Amino acid sequence: MLSFKTRKPRDVGSGDIPEAGRGGLAADRGCDRDQPAHSAVRLPGEYESGRGRKLCRHLSAGPPDRHPRRRSAAQCRGGDVAGGLAGCPEWSGRHHECDRGRPLPLSQTPPHADRQAQPGASDPCYDGAVVVMTDYTRQLSEWAAGLRYEDIPDDCIAMAKEQLHNVLGAIFLSTEAESARNLIAAVQDYEAAGPCTVIGTGEKMTPVGAAVVNSFAAQLFEYEDWVLASHAGASVLPTALAVGEAAGSDGRAVLTAIVIGNELAGRTGRAILRGAYLGNSLPNHQVDTSFIASKLLGLDAEGFENAVGLSCFMAMESCPVGFLTDAKGLINSLPAQVGITTAYMARRGLKGSRGTIEHPAGYLWTVSEDVDLTQLTVGLGEDWVIRSLRSKPYPICGYNIAAIEGALILRRRHNIDPAQIDSVTVYAPASTLFAGTRFHSLQPDVFTQYEQGCVTHMPLLFDVPYPVAAALYDGTLTPDQFAHEKIMDQAIRDLASRVTLRVDEGLNTAYYNQFKFGSRIEITLKSGAHLVETVEDMPGSPANPFDVREKFIRGATRFMSQERAQEASALIDRLETSDVRMLMAALCR
C-alpha cells in the first residue's frame, strides 16, 4: 500500500527556507522522522488545506460557515515551502497571481492578508432570514448567449488559434500512448459510433465520447496550457470541437465558444483560488464545458442557466492520490462528459437550479471554503481571460518549465556529455519547490512504486530532478521521455539523484510580484567547470511565446505527411472562414 510521510507545521522565520534534493522536503525538515508512514494518503502541504473540513451549508441557516484557511504571515513566509508560499513578502491567497508592478486582467493584485470572509460586496448578503444575492449565473448566461464573434477583439481570436495549435499538438503527441489507446477501446466498449472525431486516429464517437478521449490525451502528459490559474485548454477545446462537429458549427461559432470557455474557466478558477485547490486541480470545469456546449447548441440565456444548474449538481473534486496514476488524465474529461450531456438535457427542456454558480448551497461554495464572487463578472467583456494564456512547450507542470528550458540551453550551448555532470542545482521560486518535490515523500519512493505497478509516469510530470536529467540526456523533453524504458534507465535516475532544488529570493519575488515563472540552473561538471543559465520567465508566457505551430506539426506528422500537417495548421489560421467538420477531417490520418 502506498503511503506518504506527513510533516508537522512549524513556525519559522522567512530566512529558514530549506534545500530540497532527491529526498524531498520531508527529508530536509518538518517531518517527524520517528513517525511511521501512514496508510492514509496525505499529500505534502495538505495537512492544513481545509479539504474535507467543509461544513454542511443549509439553505435556511444564514451565512455559510466557510472555515477558510488562515495562515499567519510567518507561516507563509517560511514555515511551509510545500504550500507554495515560502518567501512571499506578503501572504497572497491567490498564490501565483500577485502583481504589484503592472496592471493585469481581473484585478490580479491580491486582497489584503487580513481579509475576512464576511458577507459583503463579494458574497451573498444576508438581512435576517432574507438572502439577497447577485445573479452572477444569470449575468454570465446572458453575456455568453449574446456574445457574437464580431464582439471579440482580434488578439483574443488569435489567442484562441494559438490554443488550438498548442492543445491539438499535445493530443497528437499523446494519443498513441498505451493509456490513451486503452481509453479509446474502453469508450468504444460502452458507446456506439457517432459523428465526432478522435483526433489523430480518426475513430468516430458521440460528442461525449470524443470529448472524453481527446481531453484525456491533452492531459495525459501535462502538455496543455492555463489561463489565469485554471488549466482550460484540455476541457475547452475537446468540448468545443466535439459539440461543434456534431452540430455542424461554422468556424466563427467554434472560436466564439472557445473564448467563452476560457472566460468561464479563468473566472471561476479565480473565484475559488483561496480555497483548498489551485492550478490543475481547480474543480471548476463543469461550468465552462456546460457553457461551451450550450453556446454551440444554440441555447438562450435561460437554457444556459438550466444547463449549468444540471451540470454542477454533482460537484466534482479531485482526490490527490489520483495524481499518481492514469486517473489524473480524467480531470477535464469527466467535467466535459457532464457539461456536454447536461447541455443536451437543457435543450430538451430539463430544468437546473437557478443561480447555481453563486448560491450559498450551490457549486462554488460546495467545492471551496472561500469564494470571491466578484471575480466572476469584474471587467466582463473588457478584460479578456484568454489574453493570460500560457501554452506549454514541455510536458511538465508549468512551475517547472523554466528549469527544463535552462537545462536544454546549457546542453546545446556547451555540448554537454551527461555522463560528465557532477551535480545540478535549480534555483527557483518556492512554488517550484512545491511543484517539483511534491511526491518526494512517497514511501516507497516513486521509482519503486512505478516498478511495482502502483503508479504510472504521472508523478514524474510534477517532478524536477527526473525531467531535468532526462532532458540533459536526450536533448529534448517530450512524452517520449516518460516512456517505460526511459523511466527505467538507471543513468537518468542516477543523474536525477544529483539534482538539487533551492529557493532564489529574486526569482521568488519576481514570481509573486510580476507573475514570472523563472529558474536559474547551475551545472557543475566533473572537470570542475561551472555552467549557469537563467530563464527569467517560462517560454509559453504572453511575454515569452514559443512556436506552437512547430509543436502542432511535430505531433501531426505522427499521423500524416508534413504537407498535410501544414495544411491542417493553415485551416486553423483561417478557421473563421471555414467550418469545424472540415478541420476535424484534416486532423486524422
C-alpha positions, -999 to 999 in steps of 0.1 A, spaced: 0 0 0 14 34 -9 17 60 18 30 95 25 50 109 53 34 139 68 52 169 81 43 190 112 36 227 107 64 248 120 65 285 127 98 297 114 113 329 100 114 340 64 151 331 61 146 295 71 139 281 36 152 246 31 170 229 3 152 201 -14 170 173 -32 160 138 -43 149 130 -8 124 158 -9 112 183 17 102 156 41 139 145 43 151 180 49 129 194 77 94 195 91 89 157 90 85 136 121 112 110 113 102 88 142 66 87 129 58 56 107 45 62 73 7 63 73 -15 42 52 -39 71 49 -28 92 20 -19 128 27 0 148 2 28 172 12 13 206 22 -22 192 26 -24 190 63 -39 225 66 -55 228 33 -91 226 46 -101 198 23 -127 176 39 -134 202 66 -162 220 49 -193 220 70 -228 214 57 -244 245 44 -282 247 49 -305 269 28 -321 284 59 -290 287 81 -280 322 72 -243 329 62 -224 297 54 -198 287 79 -168 288 55 -139 279 77 -114 292 52 -77 286 56 -59 312 76 -22 311 79 -1 336 97 24 357 78 53 339 95 40 305 83 35 317 48 70 334 46 89 303 55 71 277 75 58 256 47 76 256 14 55 227 3 25 250 5 40 272 -22 41 304 -1 76 304 13 95 337 10 64 356 -1 68 392 12 31 393 19 6 365 21 -11 360 -13 -42 340 -12 -40 340 -50 -7 321 -47 6 326 -82 -12 358 -93 2 385 -71 13 415 -91 23 449 -78 44 460 -107 20 462 -136 -18 460 -143 -32 426 -150 -66 414 -160 -93 410 -134 -77 428 -106 -48 404 -101 -34 423 -72 -44 401 -42 -67 411 -14 -51 421 19 -38 393 40 -62 401 68 -93 399 46 -121 382 64 -147 360 47 -177 380 58 -209 387 39 -204 418 18 -200 431 -17 -183 399 -28 -205 375 -11 -242 368 -6 -258 395 16 -279 384 45 -306 406 60 -322 385 87 -338 354 71 -338 370 37 -309 360 14 -301 387 -12 -277 376 -39 -263 390 -71 -274 369 -101 -239 360 -113 -251 329 -131 -278 349 -149 -253 376 -159 -228 352 -172 -255 333 -191 -269 364 -207 -234 375 -217 -224 342 -232 -257 337 -250 -254 371 -266 -217 372 -274 -210 373 -312 -178 366 -330 -177 403 -340 -177 414 -303 -143 396 -296 -111 415 -301 -88 403 -329 -60 395 -304 -83 372 -285 -92 353 -316 -55 350 -323 -50 335 -288 -78 310 -295 -60 299 -326 -27 296 -306 -46 275 -280 -59 252 -308 -24 247 -322 -9 240 -288 -35 217 -274 -41 198 -307 -3 193 -308 -4 179 -273 -32 155 -282 -13 143 -313 18 137 -292 -2 117 -266 -29 97 -285 -7 68 -293 4 62 -257 -9 30 -242 -32 46 -217 -48 67 -244 -53 37 -267 -69 18 -237 -93 46 -231 -104 47 -268 -111 10 -266 -130 13 -233 -152 41 -247 -159 20 -278 -170 -8 -255 -198 12 -240 -207 37 -267 -219 34 -302 -202 52 -330 -211 88 -336 -203 118 -358 -173 132 -338 -136 126 -344 -109 112 -322 -80 134 -331 -52 116 -348 -67 81 -351 -99 92 -369 -122 69 -349 -158 82 -347 -177 86 -314 -205 105 -299 -198 141 -288 -193 129 -252 -171 100 -262 -148 121 -284 -146 149 -258 -136 124 -231 -109 108 -252 -94 140 -266 -94 157 -233 -77 127 -217 -50 128 -243 -45 165 -237 -40 159 -200 -21 126 -201 13 143 -202 6 177 -186 12 192 -221 -17 217 -224 -20 253 -210 -37 275 -185 -54 309 -182 -51 328 -150 -50 299 -126 -71 274 -145 -60 247 -169 -85 255 -195 -74 240 -229 -79 204 -221 -116 210 -212 -124 239 -235 -111 226 -269 -122 190 -268 -157 202 -258 -159 229 -284 -146 206 -312 -168 177 -304 -201 196 -299 -192 219 -328 -186 189 -351 -219 172 -340 -238 204 -345 -222 213 -378 -210 247 -364 -190 271 -385 -155 283 -375 -167 316 -361 -191 298 -337 -164 274 -325 -139 303 -320 -165 322 -300 -172 291 -279 -135 287 -272 -133 323 -260 -163 318 -238 -149 286 -223 -116 303 -214 -135 332 -198 -156 309 -176 -127 287 -167 -105 316 -157 -132 335 -138 -145 305 -118 -109 295 -111 -101 329 -97 -132 330 -76 -121 299 -57 -84 304 -56 -83 310 -18 -98 275 -13 -82 241 -10 -74 237 -47 -52 255 -72 -40 250 -107 -49 218 -125 -69 206 -95 -93 235 -95 -128 219 -96 -145 244 -120 -148 228 -154 -184 217 -150 -191 254 -157 -170 261 -187 -179 229 -205 -216 234 -200 -213 270 -213 -194 259 -244 -219 231 -253 -248 255 -246 -234 281 -270 -229 256 -298 -263 241 -293 -279 275 -296 -295 278 -262 -308 311 -249 -298 325 -216 -324 305 -197 -311 274 -214 -275 282 -203 -287 286 -167 -306 253 -168 -276 235 -184 -251 248 -158 -275 241 -130 -278 205 -141 -240 202 -148 -230 214 -114 -254 194 -93 -229 167 -86 -198 188 -79 -166 170 -88 -135 174 -67 -102 155 -74 -86 131 -49 -49 139 -46 -39 103 -48 -53 103 -84 -24 124 -95 -2 93 -93 -20 73 -120 -40 75 -152 -69 88 -132 -54 123 -134 -59 122 -171 -97 123 -165 -95 156 -146 -110 175 -175 -126 146 -193 -153 139 -167 -164 175 -164 -166 176 -202 -187 145 -202 -212 161 -177 -211 195 -193 -220 182 -227 -246 158 -215 -265 183 -194 -265 209 -222 -283 184 -244 -307 178 -215 -314 215 -211 -321 217 -249 -348 192 -244 -363 211 -215 -348 198 -183 -346 224 -156 -315 231 -135 -312 251 -103 -311 288 -109 -281 308 -96 -262 275 -91 -227 291 -95 -230 317 -67 -257 302 -44 -245 296 -9 -257 260 -13 -245 259 -49 -215 249 -69 -186 272 -59 -194 271 -22 -196 233 -24 -161 229 -38 -144 258 -19 -143 271 16 -136 306 4 -152 322 -27 -147 357 -42 -178 361 -64 -168 394 -78 -142 377 -99 -170 362 -120 -180 394 -137 -154 421 -130 -144 435 -163 -165 410 -182 -163 418 -219 -133 441 -214 -106 422 -196 -105 390 -216 -92 360 -198 -77 344 -229 -51 371 -230 -34 354 -200 -29 322 -219 3 303 -211 10 274 -235 34 246 -225 64 238 -247 73 208 -225 51 180 -209 55 190 -173 39 211 -146 41 248 -155 61 258 -125 90 236 -137 91 247 -174 119 273 -169 142 248 -153 138 224 -183 144 253 -207 176 263 -188 190 228 -188 184 224 -226 200 258 -233 232 248 -214 233 214 -231 231 229 -266 255 257 -259 282 236 -242 276 203 -259 274 186 -225 281 150 -221 256 140 -193 280 113 -180 304 141 -171 279 160 -150 288 161 -113 258 180 -99 229 202 -110 213 229 -88 180 245 -98 172 279 -82 136 289 -84 106 304 -67 93 285 -37 63 274 -58 87 254 -80 99 235 -49 63 227 -41 56 215 -76 89 199 -82 91 179 -49 55 171 -40 59 134 -45 94 130 -30 80 119 3 63 88 -12 71 57 7 84 36 -10 98 62 -35 82 69 -68 106 47 -89 100 17 -66 63 22 -68 65 25 -106 83 -8 -108 57 -24 -86 29 -11 -109 14 11 -82 19 44 -101 23 54 -137 45 81 -152 21 107 -138 40 119 -107 72 124 -127 53 151 -147 53 171 -114 89 164 -106 120 185 -114 150 161 -109 138 134 -133 127 156 -162 159 177 -159 180 146 -160 160 131 -190 163 164 -209 200 166 -203 205 130 -216 182 132 -246 185 169 -255 147 173 -255 117 167 -233 86 152 -249 62 124 -239 88 100 -252 110 108 -222 83 94 -199 81 60 -217 88 29 -197 123 24 -210 133 59 -201 119 58 -166 138 25 -161 170 40 -174 195 38 -145 218 65 -159 189 90 -159 179 80 -124 215 85 -112 217 120 -126 183 128 -112 196 119 -77 222 147 -81 197 174 -89 190 198 -60 164 225 -57 168 257 -38 147 289 -34 161 320 -50 149 352 -34 150 373 -66 131 347 -86 106 342 -58 99 380 -56 95 381 -94 70 353 -92 48 369 -66 52 405 -78 53 401 -116 38 366 -122 70 353 -136 78 316 -137 116 318 -137 145 295 -128 183 295 -127 201 263 -134 238 257 -124 256 226 -137 290 215 -123 310 192 -145 334 166 -132 362 187 -147 353 215 -123 336 237 -150 306 256 -136 278 265 -161 249 288 -154 218 298 -172 189 320 -160 154 319 -176 135 349 -163 101 336 -174 89 303 -189 86 300 -226 49 300 -234 41 330 -213 25 360 -230 58 379 -229 79 349 -240 60 329 -266 72 298 -283 63 284 -317 31 265 -311 28 257 -348 60 237 -347 46 217 -318 14 211 -337 32 200 -369 56 178 -349 26 160 -334 5 159 -365 33 143 -386 29 112 -364 -3 106 -383 1 124 -416 26 138 -441 44 171 -435 23 187 -462 -10 176 -448 1 188 -413 9 222 -427 -25 223 -445 -42 215 -412 -23 243 -395 -34 267 -422 -71 256 -417 -68 266 -380 -54 300 -390 -84 307 -413 -110 288 -392 -133 318 -392 -139 313 -430 -144 275 -427 -163 250 -406 -153 227 -379 -161 195 -398 -136 204 -424 -110 210 -397 -117 177 -379 -114 158 -412 -79 172 -415 -69 162 -380 -67 124 -386 -47 100 -406 
